[in-house]
Protein backbone atom coordinates (compact mmCIF):
# COMPACT_ATOMS: atom_id res chain seq x y z
CA UNK A 1 0.00 0.00 0.00
CA UNK A 2 2.81 2.40 0.86
CA UNK A 3 4.56 1.81 -2.45
CA UNK A 4 1.31 2.42 -4.34
CA UNK A 5 0.77 5.70 -2.50
CA UNK A 6 4.36 6.76 -3.21
CA UNK A 7 3.95 6.05 -6.91
CA UNK A 8 0.64 7.91 -6.91
CA UNK A 9 2.24 10.95 -5.27
CA UNK A 10 5.07 10.98 -7.84
CA UNK A 11 2.47 10.78 -10.60
CA UNK A 12 0.66 13.78 -9.09
CA UNK A 13 3.90 15.78 -8.98
CA UNK A 14 4.69 14.89 -12.60
CA UNK A 15 1.15 15.85 -13.57
CA UNK A 16 1.52 19.18 -11.80
CA UNK A 17 4.70 19.97 -13.74
CA UNK A 18 2.98 19.06 -17.00
CA UNK A 19 0.00 21.17 -16.00
CA UNK A 20 2.21 24.14 -15.21
CA UNK A 21 4.11 23.95 -18.49
CA UNK A 22 1.39 22.98 -20.97
CA UNK A 23 -1.92 24.11 -19.54
CA UNK A 24 -1.06 27.43 -17.82
CA UNK A 25 -1.16 25.91 -14.34
CA UNK A 26 -4.73 24.63 -14.50
CA UNK A 27 -5.20 22.22 -11.55
CA UNK A 28 -1.54 22.76 -10.55
CA UNK A 29 -2.35 23.49 -6.92
CA UNK A 30 -4.78 20.56 -6.71
CA UNK A 31 -2.21 18.13 -8.11
CA UNK A 32 0.53 19.35 -5.77
CA UNK A 33 -1.82 19.13 -2.79
CA UNK A 34 -2.88 15.61 -3.79
CA UNK A 35 0.76 14.56 -4.15
CA UNK A 36 1.62 15.89 -0.70
CA UNK A 37 -1.38 14.13 0.85
CA UNK A 38 -0.52 10.81 -0.79
CA UNK A 39 3.11 11.14 0.24
CA UNK A 40 2.22 11.96 3.83
CA UNK A 41 -0.11 8.95 3.91
CA UNK A 42 2.65 6.68 2.58
CA UNK A 43 5.36 7.61 5.10
CA UNK A 44 3.68 6.15 8.22
CA UNK A 45 2.92 2.99 6.26
CA UNK A 46 6.63 2.46 5.62
CA UNK A 47 7.33 2.93 9.33
CA UNK A 48 4.64 0.41 10.29
CA UNK A 49 5.96 -2.13 7.78
CA UNK A 50 9.49 -1.84 9.17
CA UNK A 51 8.19 -2.03 12.74
CA UNK A 52 6.28 -5.22 11.93
CA UNK A 53 9.41 -6.77 10.45
CA UNK A 54 11.38 -5.86 13.57
CA UNK A 55 8.68 -7.34 15.81
CA UNK A 56 8.67 -10.56 13.81
CA UNK A 57 12.45 -10.78 14.15
CA UNK A 58 12.24 -10.23 17.91
CA UNK A 59 9.49 -12.85 18.11
CA UNK A 60 11.68 -15.39 16.31
CA UNK A 61 14.54 -14.74 18.72
CA UNK A 62 12.23 -15.10 21.71
CA UNK A 63 10.94 -18.42 20.37
CA UNK A 64 14.52 -19.68 20.05
CA UNK A 65 15.28 -18.59 23.60
CA UNK A 66 12.12 -20.27 24.88
CA UNK A 67 13.04 -23.50 23.13
CA UNK A 68 16.54 -23.38 24.63
CA UNK A 69 15.14 -22.79 28.12
CA UNK A 70 12.72 -25.70 27.76
CA UNK A 71 15.58 -27.98 26.69
CA UNK A 72 17.65 -27.04 29.73
CA UNK A 73 14.69 -27.59 32.06
CA UNK A 74 14.07 -31.07 30.69
CA UNK A 75 17.63 -32.19 31.48
Order of alpha helices (4+ residues) and beta strands (2+ residues): alpha-alpha
